[in-house]
Amino acid sequence: MTSPGLRTTRASAYRAAGLVILAVAAVVALLVALQLGGGAAPLLLSDPGPFVRWGLPVARMVNNISAAVMIGSMVLALFALRAGEKPFETALDAASIGAAVFTISSAVTAFLTFLGAFNVQLSLEQQFGEQLGRFLLTLPLGQAWLITTIMGALVTVLAFAWRGWTSTLIAAVIAAAALLPMANQGHSGALAGHAIAVNSILLHTVGAAVWLGGLLLLIVLRRAGGIDHTDLVRRYSSLAIAAFFVVAVSGIARSTVSLGGWEGLWTPYGLIIVAKAVLLGGMGLLGAWYRARLIPRLSGESASRWFWMLVLCEVALMGLASGAAAALARTPPPTGETAAILKTPAELLTGSPLPPEFTIDMWFTGWDVDILWVVGAALGLFFYLAGVWRMHRRGDKWPIHRTIFWVLGLIMLVWVTSGPINLYQDYLFSVHMLGHMMLTMAIPLLLVSGAPITLALRAIHKRDDGTRGGREWIMWAVHSRFSRVITHPFVAAGLFIGSLWAFYFTDLVRWSMYEHLGHEWMVIHFLITGYLFVMSLVGIDPVPYRLPYPGRLITLIAVMAMHAFFGIAIMMQEGLMVAEWFGSMARTWGPTPMEDQYIGGGIAWSIGEIPTLIVAITVAIQWSRDDTKVQRRNDRHADRTGDAELAEYNARLAAMADRDARQAARES
């Protein structure tokens, strides 16, 4: 029997070994991949020198690993640990340290990027400082790294000084957002498939961060008191499975854009990708093995040795993958780079060639995949069906029509964000408006009808150990002060209709055209505002307050009127909205830009009202059913009491009539 002191000593040794293995494996993979792909080879012109050529990928590798520690520690703490206890504090200490290293490495990466991009000589003179300042404040590349550095510093302070459930959640969201500027770095922003490249890099980075950072926190917390290590590993394993799916799908999408075809696999860039894929497969097999075999027997001494062996092996594989990823960012892809001189106005504006004429067949064959929403819809479908299956296994029933509504809503979401609407919305205002109407009205109606919150609250197991799982976080979100405000019917209606006017009659619409972030914000915003509005009217998911049915119909009628007026206002516009965009595509097919804008206003006025009419009918049906339920409830109460209330009421009336009769007799 091993003594507790010896086990603690071994755990400390294993933790140190894990960090060393991670660092050594990452450095070895980085050097080999840089040598293979030529990512650190001297440039023929304006070579910045070996310090920048080798130092930049090293700084980027440190940046990636520290981002994983920063994000993964907070995510695992939020879903597996109890706030206010020592393990939770340890997790936030790790996140704070990771954020500090992330901040420093981001600053170093920005500085080395400046030296490499402009090939300036390091100097203490004022001119050098002015050049560096212009790079950070005026150029998009420098601005991105400056924002990343500032956000990293903010997360460092939050994770260190503000510790609780809500504050950690806010810090985790900011930490994930800090990776967004990084997604535009390297080759992502220059590839022809810019949207796929940026979104896949963002998903890949966040997924890998949750995976690697959570694993490192497992190592740190091994043998820590006050936690159930079997539950901790099981909960991390659930997060790792989701992260594995996100990393795998985003990696495939990113590789497809970069390689351009199977022949690209035999280039140095392709060989590095193949090596990463092999490492990913190995980590997936290890994760499946210890989830199926190790977790059920984790409390034994032999299982502990197996745990350390598997975890250290997985850390080594992750280190190799991290080094290869950092080298890949410095290795030029074989295809996919944007041409130096764009030939058409459409390419100048969108970065992509003008698609063919929008004919009927393109409604079924046109695709412009947005990997962010494909992954989101896939996860939404998986978790919903898993919840339905769990209820079925324990004998509970879930209405089949709600499952159908949810599946149809996700299919429509993918079709809008990755199908012909996404392909043509940059070139035709009418298509852009059609997609907007579906995002804010049609898709939310289907998703709300699926009642996902109710399903989750019924299907997810309730925790009784003080930690927060999916069910506890959903309950927190439903009952939070913020939820009480944004789900209030008047607020939801104001956001729904006010967003239309604010978006199209300000520069927000222009931002969504020119910036990829603006486009994704538009999709998220209108999907959420539409969901909140529909849920406040016809949803069965729990919300703090709903209007009575007459109030719902009045609110809906008012919104319909303002929505119709919005469509008419678009149709009456004498000038072209975002004229330098929609008026400069040089289309030789389809309606003229002004005619197309008029069609877009008609879509908002006519087609956009169809989901609203369906909502109105649904409210009327629910009102009728509610009245029927009330009447049935009253009838059952009367049956139980033998109409006692009615008999008492009649007796009271008879007594009053008798009293009036006596009073009349006395007066006469």
C-alpha positions as CSV (number, residue, x, y, z in Angstrom):
1,M,0.0,0.0,0.0
2,T,1.5,3.3,-1.1
3,S,1.6,6.0,1.5
4,P,-0.2,9.3,0.9
5,G,3.0,11.2,1.1
6,L,4.6,9.1,-1.6
7,R,1.6,9.4,-3.8
8,T,1.7,13.2,-3.5
9,T,5.4,13.2,-4.4
10,R,4.7,11.0,-7.4
11,A,1.9,13.3,-8.5
12,S,4.2,16.3,-8.2
13,A,6.8,14.5,-10.3
14,Y,4.3,13.6,-12.9
15,R,3.0,17.2,-13.1
16,A,6.5,18.5,-13.7
17,A,7.1,15.7,-16.2
18,G,3.9,16.7,-18.1
19,L,5.0,20.3,-18.5
20,V,8.5,19.3,-19.6
21,I,7.1,16.7,-22.1
22,L,4.7,19.3,-23.5
23,A,7.5,21.9,-24.0
24,V,10.0,19.5,-25.5
25,A,7.5,17.9,-27.9
26,A,6.2,21.3,-29.0
27,V,9.7,22.6,-29.7
28,V,10.8,19.5,-31.5
29,A,7.8,19.5,-33.7
30,L,8.1,23.2,-34.4
31,L,11.8,22.9,-35.5
32,V,11.1,19.8,-37.7
33,A,8.0,21.4,-39.3
34,L,9.8,24.7,-39.9
35,Q,12.7,22.9,-41.5
36,L,10.4,20.7,-43.6
37,G,8.0,23.5,-44.8
38,G,10.6,26.3,-45.1
39,G,8.7,28.5,-42.7
40,A,12.0,29.9,-41.3
41,A,14.0,29.9,-44.5
42,P,15.9,33.1,-45.4
43,L,14.0,35.4,-47.7
44,L,15.4,36.5,-51.0
45,L,14.5,40.1,-50.5
46,S,14.3,42.0,-47.2
47,D,15.2,39.1,-45.0
48,P,14.6,40.1,-41.3
49,G,17.3,37.8,-40.0
50,P,17.4,34.5,-38.1
51,F,16.2,36.0,-34.8
52,V,12.9,37.1,-36.3
53,R,12.5,34.1,-38.6
54,W,12.9,31.6,-35.8
55,G,11.7,33.8,-32.9
56,L,8.3,34.6,-34.5
57,P,7.1,31.0,-34.7
58,V,8.4,30.2,-31.2
59,A,6.5,33.2,-29.8
60,R,3.4,32.1,-31.7
61,M,3.7,28.6,-30.3
62,V,3.9,30.0,-26.8
63,N,1.0,32.2,-27.5
64,N,-1.2,29.2,-28.6
65,I,-0.3,27.1,-25.6
66,S,-0.8,29.9,-23.1
67,A,-4.2,30.6,-24.7
68,A,-5.1,27.0,-24.1
69,V,-4.2,27.3,-20.4
70,M,-6.1,30.5,-20.1
71,I,-9.3,29.3,-21.8
72,G,-9.3,25.6,-20.9
73,S,-8.8,26.2,-17.2
74,M,-11.7,28.5,-16.9
75,V,-14.0,26.3,-19.0
76,L,-13.3,23.2,-16.9
77,A,-13.7,25.2,-13.7
78,L,-17.1,26.4,-14.9
79,F,-18.4,22.9,-15.6
80,A,-16.6,20.7,-13.1
81,L,-15.6,22.6,-10.0
82,R,-17.2,24.4,-7.1
83,A,-16.8,28.1,-6.9
84,G,-15.1,29.4,-3.7
85,E,-13.1,26.2,-3.0
86,K,-9.4,25.6,-3.4
87,P,-9.6,23.6,-6.7
88,F,-11.6,26.4,-8.3
89,E,-9.1,28.9,-7.0
90,T,-6.3,26.8,-8.4
91,A,-7.9,26.7,-11.8
92,L,-8.3,30.5,-11.9
93,D,-4.6,30.8,-10.8
94,A,-3.7,28.7,-13.7
95,A,-5.9,30.7,-16.0
96,S,-4.4,34.0,-14.7
97,I,-0.9,32.7,-15.3
98,G,-1.8,31.5,-18.8
99,A,-3.4,34.9,-19.6
100,A,-0.3,36.7,-18.4
101,V,1.9,34.6,-20.6
102,F,-0.6,35.0,-23.4
103,T,-0.4,38.8,-23.0
104,I,3.4,38.9,-23.1
105,S,3.7,36.5,-26.0
106,S,1.1,38.5,-27.9
107,A,3.2,41.6,-27.4
108,V,6.3,39.8,-28.4
109,T,4.6,38.4,-31.5
110,A,3.3,41.8,-32.5
111,F,6.9,43.3,-32.1
112,L,8.5,40.5,-34.1
113,T,5.7,40.7,-36.8
114,F,6.5,44.4,-37.1
115,L,10.2,43.7,-37.5
116,G,9.6,40.9,-40.1
117,A,7.0,42.8,-42.1
118,F,9.0,46.1,-42.5
119,N,12.5,44.8,-42.1
120,V,13.5,47.7,-39.8
121,Q,16.6,47.7,-37.7
122,L,16.0,47.6,-33.9
123,S,16.8,51.0,-32.5
124,L,16.1,53.3,-29.6
125,E,15.6,56.3,-31.9
126,Q,12.4,58.2,-32.1
127,Q,11.8,57.2,-35.7
128,F,11.7,53.6,-34.8
129,G,9.1,54.2,-32.0
130,E,7.0,56.3,-34.5
131,Q,7.1,53.4,-37.0
132,L,6.1,50.9,-34.4
133,G,3.3,53.2,-33.2
134,R,1.9,53.6,-36.7
135,F,2.0,49.8,-37.2
136,L,0.0,49.1,-34.0
137,L,-2.5,52.0,-34.4
138,T,-3.1,52.3,-38.1
139,L,-2.4,49.0,-39.8
140,P,-5.0,46.2,-39.5
141,L,-2.3,43.6,-38.7
142,G,-0.8,45.7,-35.9
143,Q,-4.3,46.7,-34.6
144,A,-5.3,43.0,-34.4
145,W,-2.3,42.1,-32.2
146,L,-2.7,45.2,-30.1
147,I,-6.3,44.3,-29.4
148,T,-5.3,40.7,-28.6
149,T,-2.7,42.0,-26.1
150,I,-5.1,44.3,-24.4
151,M,-7.7,41.6,-24.1
152,G,-5.2,39.2,-22.7
153,A,-4.2,41.8,-20.0
154,L,-7.9,42.3,-19.2
155,V,-8.4,38.5,-18.7
156,T,-5.3,38.4,-16.5
157,V,-6.7,40.9,-14.1
158,L,-10.2,39.4,-14.2
159,A,-9.1,35.9,-13.5
160,F,-6.8,37.0,-10.7
161,A,-8.9,39.6,-8.9
162,W,-12.6,38.7,-9.6
163,R,-13.5,35.1,-8.7
164,G,-17.0,33.7,-8.9
165,W,-19.3,32.0,-11.3
166,T,-20.4,35.0,-13.2
167,S,-17.0,36.8,-13.3
168,T,-15.3,33.6,-14.5
169,L,-17.9,33.2,-17.2
170,I,-17.3,36.8,-18.4
171,A,-13.6,36.3,-18.3
172,A,-13.9,33.0,-20.4
173,V,-16.0,34.8,-23.0
174,I,-13.4,37.6,-23.3
175,A,-10.6,35.1,-23.5
176,A,-12.3,33.3,-26.4
177,A,-13.0,36.6,-28.1
178,A,-9.3,37.4,-27.8
179,L,-8.6,34.6,-30.3
180,L,-10.7,36.3,-33.0
181,P,-8.0,38.8,-34.1
182,M,-5.6,35.9,-34.2
183,A,-7.9,34.1,-36.7
184,N,-7.2,36.9,-39.2
185,Q,-3.5,36.4,-39.0
186,G,-1.2,34.3,-41.0
187,H,-2.7,33.0,-44.3
188,S,-6.3,33.0,-43.1
189,G,-7.0,36.5,-44.2
190,A,-5.3,36.2,-47.5
191,L,-6.9,32.9,-48.7
192,A,-9.5,33.0,-51.4
193,G,-11.9,31.2,-49.1
194,H,-11.5,33.9,-46.5
195,A,-14.7,33.2,-44.6
196,I,-14.1,29.5,-44.2
197,A,-10.5,30.0,-43.4
198,V,-11.2,32.6,-40.6
199,N,-14.1,30.7,-39.0
200,S,-12.2,27.3,-39.2
201,I,-9.1,28.8,-37.6
202,L,-11.3,30.4,-34.8
203,L,-13.1,27.1,-34.1
204,H,-9.9,25.1,-34.3
205,T,-8.1,27.4,-31.9
206,V,-10.9,27.5,-29.3
207,G,-11.5,23.7,-29.5
208,A,-7.8,23.0,-29.1
209,A,-7.6,25.4,-26.2
210,V,-10.5,23.7,-24.3
211,W,-8.9,20.3,-25.0
212,L,-5.3,21.1,-24.1
213,G,-6.0,23.6,-21.3
214,G,-8.5,21.2,-19.6
215,L,-6.0,18.4,-19.8
216,L,-3.2,20.4,-18.2
217,L,-5.6,21.5,-15.4
218,L,-6.4,17.8,-14.8
219,I,-2.7,17.2,-14.2
220,V,-2.4,20.2,-11.9
221,L,-5.5,19.1,-9.8
222,R,-4.5,15.4,-9.6
223,R,-4.4,14.4,-5.9
224,A,-6.0,17.8,-4.9
225,G,-8.4,17.4,-2.1
226,G,-12.1,18.4,-2.0
227,I,-13.0,17.0,-5.4
228,D,-14.2,13.7,-6.9
229,H,-11.5,12.9,-9.4
230,T,-13.6,10.4,-11.2
231,D,-16.3,13.0,-11.8
232,L,-13.7,15.5,-12.8
233,V,-12.2,13.3,-15.4
234,R,-15.6,12.3,-16.7
235,R,-16.7,15.9,-17.1
236,Y,-13.5,16.8,-18.8
237,S,-13.9,13.9,-21.1
238,S,-17.3,15.2,-22.2
239,L,-15.8,18.6,-23.0
240,A,-12.9,16.9,-24.8
241,I,-15.3,14.9,-27.0
242,A,-17.0,18.1,-28.2
243,A,-13.6,19.8,-28.6
244,F,-12.4,16.8,-30.7
245,F,-15.3,17.1,-33.0
246,V,-14.8,20.9,-33.4
247,V,-11.1,20.5,-34.0
248,A,-11.5,17.7,-36.5
249,V,-14.2,19.4,-38.6
250,S,-12.6,22.8,-38.6
251,G,-9.2,21.3,-39.4
252,I,-10.7,19.5,-42.4
253,A,-12.4,22.7,-43.6
254,R,-9.2,24.7,-43.2
255,S,-7.1,22.1,-45.0
256,T,-9.5,22.0,-47.9
257,V,-9.3,25.7,-48.5
258,S,-5.5,25.7,-48.1
259,L,-4.6,22.7,-50.1
260,G,-7.0,23.2,-53.0
261,G,-6.9,19.5,-54.0
262,W,-5.4,16.1,-53.3
263,E,-2.1,17.0,-55.0
264,G,-1.5,19.6,-52.3
265,L,-1.0,16.8,-49.7
266,W,2.4,16.0,-51.2
267,T,3.7,19.5,-50.6
268,P,5.6,20.4,-47.4
269,Y,2.4,22.2,-46.2
270,G,0.3,19.1,-46.9
271,L,2.7,16.8,-45.1
272,I,2.5,18.9,-42.0
273,I,-1.3,18.8,-42.2
274,V,-1.1,15.0,-42.6
275,A,1.1,14.8,-39.5
276,K,-1.4,16.9,-37.5
277,A,-4.2,14.7,-38.7
278,V,-2.4,11.5,-37.5
279,L,-1.7,13.2,-34.1
280,L,-5.4,14.2,-33.8
281,G,-6.4,10.6,-34.6
282,G,-4.1,9.3,-31.9
283,M,-5.4,11.7,-29.3
284,G,-9.0,10.7,-30.2
285,L,-8.2,7.0,-29.7
286,L,-6.6,7.7,-26.4
287,G,-9.6,9.8,-25.2
288,A,-12.0,7.0,-26.3
289,W,-9.9,4.4,-24.5
290,Y,-9.7,6.1,-21.1
291,R,-13.4,7.2,-21.3
292,A,-14.5,3.6,-21.9
293,R,-12.0,1.7,-19.9
294,L,-10.2,3.9,-17.4
295,I,-12.8,6.2,-15.9
296,P,-14.9,3.4,-14.3
297,R,-11.8,2.1,-12.5
298,L,-10.1,5.4,-11.8
299,S,-10.0,5.1,-8.0
300,G,-7.5,2.1,-7.9
301,E,-3.8,2.4,-7.6
302,S,-3.2,0.6,-10.9
303,A,-5.7,2.8,-12.6
304,S,-3.8,5.8,-11.3
305,R,-0.7,4.6,-13.0
306,W,-2.6,4.1,-16.2
307,F,-4.1,7.6,-15.8
308,W,-0.6,9.2,-15.7
309,M,0.7,7.1,-18.5
310,L,-2.2,8.0,-20.8
311,V,-2.3,11.6,-19.9
312,L,1.4,12.1,-20.3
313,C,1.2,10.4,-23.7
314,E,-1.7,12.6,-24.7
315,V,0.2,15.7,-23.5
316,A,3.1,14.6,-25.7
317,L,0.9,14.3,-28.8
318,M,-0.7,17.7,-28.0
319,G,2.7,19.2,-27.8
320,L,3.7,17.8,-31.2
321,A,0.4,19.1,-32.6
322,S,1.0,22.6,-31.1
323,G,4.4,22.8,-32.6
324,A,3.2,21.7,-36.0
325,A,0.4,24.2,-35.8
326,A,2.7,27.1,-35.1
327,A,5.0,26.0,-38.0
328,L,2.0,25.7,-40.3
329,A,1.1,29.3,-39.7
330,R,4.5,30.3,-41.1
331,T,4.5,27.9,-44.0
332,P,3.0,29.1,-47.3
333,P,0.1,27.0,-48.5
334,P,0.3,25.5,-52.0
335,T,-2.9,27.1,-53.3
336,G,-5.6,29.4,-52.3
337,E,-3.7,32.7,-52.1
338,T,-5.6,35.7,-53.4
339,A,-4.2,37.1,-56.7
340,A,-2.0,40.1,-56.4
341,I,-4.2,42.1,-58.8
342,L,-7.9,41.5,-58.6
343,K,-9.6,41.7,-62.0
344,T,-13.2,42.5,-61.3
345,P,-15.0,45.0,-59.0
346,A,-16.8,42.1,-57.3
347,E,-13.4,40.6,-56.4
348,L,-12.2,44.0,-55.2
349,L,-15.1,44.3,-52.8
350,T,-15.8,40.7,-51.7
351,G,-12.5,38.9,-52.4
352,S,-14.4,36.3,-54.5
353,P,-15.4,36.3,-58.2
354,L,-18.9,37.2,-59.2
355,P,-21.1,34.1,-59.1
356,P,-23.1,33.0,-62.1
357,E,-26.6,34.3,-62.7
358,F,-29.0,33.5,-59.9
359,T,-31.3,31.1,-61.7
360,I,-33.8,28.6,-60.3
361,D,-31.4,25.8,-60.2
362,M,-29.0,27.8,-58.1
363,W,-31.5,27.7,-55.2
364,F,-30.7,24.0,-55.0
365,T,-27.0,23.8,-56.1
366,G,-25.5,27.1,-54.9
367,W,-23.3,26.8,-51.8
368,D,-21.0,29.1,-49.9
369,V,-20.3,27.1,-46.7
370,D,-20.0,29.0,-43.4
371,I,-18.3,26.4,-41.2
372,L,-19.2,28.2,-38.0
373,W,-22.9,27.6,-38.5
374,V,-22.5,24.1,-39.8
375,V,-20.6,23.1,-36.7
376,G,-23.1,25.0,-34.5
377,A,-26.1,23.3,-36.1
378,A,-24.4,19.9,-35.9
379,L,-23.8,20.3,-32.2
380,G,-27.4,21.6,-31.7
381,L,-28.8,18.6,-33.5
382,F,-26.6,16.1,-31.6
383,F,-27.4,17.4,-28.1
384,Y,-31.1,17.8,-28.9
385,L,-31.4,14.2,-30.2
386,A,-29.3,13.0,-27.3
387,G,-31.7,14.6,-24.9
388,V,-34.7,13.0,-26.6
389,W,-33.0,9.6,-26.6
390,R,-32.2,9.9,-22.9
391,M,-35.8,10.7,-22.1
392,H,-37.0,7.8,-24.2
393,R,-34.6,5.4,-22.4
394,R,-36.0,6.3,-19.0
395,G,-39.6,6.0,-20.2
396,D,-40.5,9.7,-20.6
397,K,-42.2,11.0,-23.8
398,W,-41.2,14.0,-25.8
399,P,-43.6,15.3,-28.6
400,I,-42.3,14.2,-32.0
401,H,-43.6,17.4,-33.6
402,R,-41.2,19.4,-31.4
403,T,-38.2,17.3,-32.6
404,I,-39.3,17.8,-36.2
405,F,-39.6,21.6,-35.7
406,W,-36.1,21.7,-34.2
407,V,-34.5,19.7,-37.0
408,L,-36.2,21.7,-39.7
409,G,-35.0,24.9,-38.0
410,L,-31.4,23.8,-37.9
411,I,-31.6,22.6,-41.6
412,M,-33.0,26.0,-42.6
413,L,-30.3,27.8,-40.6
414,V,-27.6,25.8,-42.5
415,W,-29.3,26.5,-45.8
416,V,-29.5,30.2,-45.1
417,T,-26.0,30.6,-43.8
418,S,-24.2,28.2,-46.2
419,G,-26.5,27.9,-49.2
420,P,-27.5,30.1,-52.1
421,I,-28.6,33.0,-49.9
422,N,-25.1,33.2,-48.4
423,L,-23.6,32.9,-51.9
424,Y,-25.6,35.7,-53.4
425,Q,-26.4,38.1,-50.5
426,D,-23.2,40.1,-51.1
427,Y,-24.3,40.9,-54.6
428,L,-28.1,41.2,-54.4
429,F,-29.8,43.4,-51.8
430,S,-33.0,41.4,-52.3
431,V,-31.3,38.1,-51.4
432,H,-29.6,39.8,-48.4
433,M,-33.1,40.9,-47.2
434,L,-34.6,37.5,-47.7
435,G,-31.9,35.9,-45.6
436,H,-32.4,38.5,-43.0
437,M,-36.1,37.9,-42.8
438,M,-35.6,34.1,-42.5
439,L,-33.0,34.6,-39.7
440,T,-35.1,36.9,-37.7
441,M,-38.5,35.4,-38.2
442,A,-38.8,32.0,-39.9
443,I,-35.9,30.1,-38.3
444,P,-36.7,31.4,-34.7
445,L,-40.3,30.2,-35.1
446,L,-39.1,26.7,-35.8
447,L,-36.5,26.7,-33.1
448,V,-38.8,28.1,-30.4
449,S,-41.4,25.4,-31.3
450,G,-38.7,22.8,-30.6
451,A,-38.6,24.0,-26.9
452,P,-34.9,23.2,-26.4
453,I,-34.7,24.7,-22.9
454,T,-37.6,22.6,-21.6
455,L,-36.0,19.5,-23.1
456,A,-32.6,20.3,-21.6
457,L,-34.1,20.9,-18.1
458,R,-35.9,17.5,-18.3
459,A,-33.1,15.5,-19.9
460,I,-29.9,16.7,-18.2
461,H,-29.1,15.2,-14.9
462,K,-29.3,17.5,-11.9
463,R,-26.1,17.9,-10.0
464,D,-26.1,17.8,-6.2
465,D,-22.4,18.3,-5.5
466,G,-22.3,22.1,-5.8
467,T,-20.9,22.2,-9.3
468,R,-22.7,23.6,-12.4
469,G,-23.5,21.4,-15.3
470,G,-25.6,22.2,-18.4
471,R,-28.8,22.1,-16.4
472,E,-27.6,24.4,-13.7
473,W,-26.2,27.0,-16.2
474,I,-29.5,27.0,-18.1
475,M,-31.4,27.6,-14.8
476,W,-29.0,30.4,-14.0
477,A,-29.4,32.0,-17.4
478,V,-33.3,31.7,-17.2
479,H,-33.5,33.4,-13.8
480,S,-30.7,35.9,-14.2
481,R,-31.5,39.7,-14.0
482,F,-30.2,40.1,-17.6
483,S,-32.7,37.4,-18.8
484,R,-35.5,39.1,-17.0
485,V,-34.8,42.2,-18.9
486,I,-34.2,40.9,-22.4
487,T,-37.0,38.4,-22.3
488,H,-39.6,40.9,-21.2
489,P,-42.2,41.1,-24.0
490,F,-41.8,44.8,-24.5
491,V,-38.0,44.7,-24.5
492,A,-38.0,41.7,-26.9
493,A,-40.4,43.4,-29.2
494,G,-38.4,46.6,-29.1
495,L,-35.2,44.8,-29.9
496,F,-36.9,42.9,-32.7
497,I,-38.3,45.9,-34.6
498,G,-35.8,48.4,-33.5
499,S,-32.9,46.3,-34.8
500,L,-34.4,46.4,-38.3
501,W,-34.4,50.2,-38.5
502,A,-31.1,50.7,-36.7
503,F,-29.3,48.1,-38.9
504,Y,-30.5,49.3,-42.3
505,F,-30.5,53.0,-41.7
506,T,-27.1,53.3,-40.0
507,D,-23.6,52.2,-41.0
508,L,-24.2,48.8,-39.4
509,V,-25.3,47.4,-42.7
510,R,-22.1,48.7,-44.3
511,W,-20.0,47.1,-41.5
512,S,-21.7,43.7,-42.2
513,M,-20.8,44.0,-45.9
514,Y,-17.2,45.0,-45.5
515,E,-16.1,43.0,-42.4
516,H,-16.5,39.3,-41.8
517,L,-17.0,40.0,-38.1
518,G,-19.8,42.3,-39.0
519,H,-21.5,39.6,-41.0
520,E,-21.3,37.1,-38.3
521,W,-22.5,39.6,-35.8
522,M,-25.5,40.3,-38.0
523,V,-26.4,36.6,-38.2
524,I,-26.1,36.1,-34.4
525,H,-27.9,39.3,-33.5
526,F,-31.0,38.8,-35.6
527,L,-31.2,35.2,-34.8
528,I,-31.2,36.0,-31.1
529,T,-33.6,39.0,-31.3
530,G,-36.0,37.0,-33.4
531,Y,-35.8,34.0,-31.0
532,L,-36.5,36.2,-28.0
533,F,-39.5,37.9,-29.6
534,V,-41.1,34.6,-30.8
535,M,-40.4,32.9,-27.4
536,S,-42.1,35.8,-25.6
537,L,-45.2,35.2,-27.6
538,V,-45.7,31.5,-28.3
539,G,-42.8,29.7,-26.6
540,I,-43.3,27.1,-23.8
541,D,-39.8,27.4,-22.5
542,P,-39.7,29.1,-19.1
543,V,-39.3,32.9,-19.0
544,P,-39.7,35.3,-16.1
545,Y,-42.8,37.0,-17.5
546,R,-45.3,36.7,-20.4
547,L,-48.1,39.0,-21.3
548,P,-51.7,37.8,-21.2
549,Y,-53.0,36.6,-24.6
550,P,-54.8,39.8,-25.4
551,G,-51.6,41.7,-24.7
552,R,-49.6,39.4,-26.9
553,L,-51.9,39.9,-29.9
554,I,-51.8,43.7,-29.4
555,T,-48.0,43.6,-29.3
556,L,-47.8,41.4,-32.4
557,I,-50.2,43.7,-34.3
558,A,-48.1,46.7,-33.4
559,V,-44.9,45.0,-34.5
560,M,-46.5,43.8,-37.8
561,A,-47.5,47.4,-38.6
562,M,-44.0,48.7,-37.9
563,H,-42.5,45.9,-39.9
564,A,-44.7,46.6,-42.9
565,F,-43.8,50.3,-42.6
566,F,-40.2,49.3,-42.6
567,G,-40.6,47.4,-45.8
568,I,-42.4,50.3,-47.4
569,A,-39.7,52.7,-46.3
570,I,-37.1,50.6,-48.1
571,M,-39.2,50.5,-51.2
572,M,-39.5,54.3,-51.2
573,Q,-35.8,55.0,-50.9
574,E,-34.7,57.2,-53.8
575,G,-31.0,56.5,-53.3
576,L,-29.2,53.2,-53.2
577,M,-28.3,51.8,-49.8
578,V,-24.5,51.1,-49.5
579,A,-24.2,52.4,-53.0
580,E,-20.5,51.9,-53.2
581,W,-21.1,48.2,-52.6
582,F,-24.3,47.1,-54.3
583,G,-23.9,49.6,-57.1
584,S,-20.3,48.7,-57.9
585,M,-20.5,44.9,-58.5
586,A,-20.6,45.3,-62.3
587,R,-23.3,42.6,-62.6
588,T,-24.4,41.8,-66.1
589,W,-27.4,39.8,-65.0
590,G,-30.4,40.3,-62.7
591,P,-32.2,43.5,-61.9
592,T,-30.5,46.8,-61.6
593,P,-29.3,47.8,-58.1
594,M,-32.3,50.1,-57.6
595,E,-34.8,47.6,-58.9
596,D,-33.2,45.0,-56.7
597,Q,-33.4,47.2,-53.6
598,Y,-37.1,47.8,-54.4
599,I,-37.6,44.0,-54.5
600,G,-35.8,43.7,-51.2
601,G,-38.2,46.2,-49.6
602,G,-41.1,44.2,-51.0
603,I,-39.7,41.0,-49.5
604,A,-39.5,42.7,-46.1
605,W,-43.1,43.9,-46.5
606,S,-44.8,40.8,-47.9
607,I,-42.8,37.6,-47.4
608,G,-41.4,38.8,-44.1
609,E,-45.0,39.1,-42.7
610,I,-45.8,35.4,-43.4
611,P,-44.0,34.1,-40.2
612,T,-45.6,36.9,-38.2
613,L,-49.0,35.8,-39.4
614,I,-48.2,32.3,-38.4
615,V,-47.2,33.5,-34.9
616,A,-50.6,35.4,-34.7
617,I,-52.5,32.3,-35.5
618,T,-50.5,30.3,-33.0
619,V,-51.2,32.9,-30.3
620,A,-54.9,32.7,-31.1
621,I,-54.9,28.9,-30.9
622,Q,-53.0,28.9,-27.6
623,W,-55.5,31.4,-26.2
624,S,-58.4,29.2,-27.2
625,R,-56.8,26.1,-25.7
626,D,-55.9,28.1,-22.5
627,D,-59.6,29.1,-22.2
628,T,-60.7,25.5,-22.7
629,K,-58.2,24.3,-20.0
630,V,-59.5,27.0,-17.6
631,Q,-63.1,25.9,-18.2
632,R,-62.2,22.2,-17.8
633,R,-60.4,23.1,-14.6
634,N,-63.5,24.9,-13.3
635,D,-65.7,22.1,-14.3
636,R,-63.6,19.5,-12.4
637,H,-63.6,21.8,-9.4
638,A,-67.4,22.0,-9.5
639,D,-67.6,18.2,-9.8
640,R,-65.4,17.8,-6.7
641,T,-67.3,20.3,-4.6
642,G,-70.7,19.4,-5.9
643,D,-71.3,23.0,-7.2
644,A,-70.9,24.3,-3.6
645,E,-69.8,27.7,-4.8
646,L,-72.8,28.0,-7.2
647,A,-75.2,26.8,-4.5
648,E,-73.8,29.3,-2.0
649,Y,-74.1,32.1,-4.6
650,N,-77.7,31.2,-5.3
651,A,-78.5,31.1,-1.6
652,R,-77.0,34.5,-1.2
653,L,-79.2,35.8,-4.0
654,A,-82.3,34.2,-2.5
655,A,-81.5,35.8,0.9
656,M,-81.1,39.2,-0.7
657,A,-84.4,38.8,-2.6
658,D,-86.2,37.7,0.7
659,R,-84.8,40.7,2.5
660,D,-85.9,43.1,-0.2
661,A,-89.4,41.5,-0.1
662,R,-89.7,42.0,3.7
663,Q,-88.5,45.6,3.3
664,A,-91.1,46.3,0.7
665,A,-93.8,44.7,2.9
666,R,-92.9,46.9,5.8
667,E,-92.9,50.1,3.7
668,S,-96.4,49.2,2.3
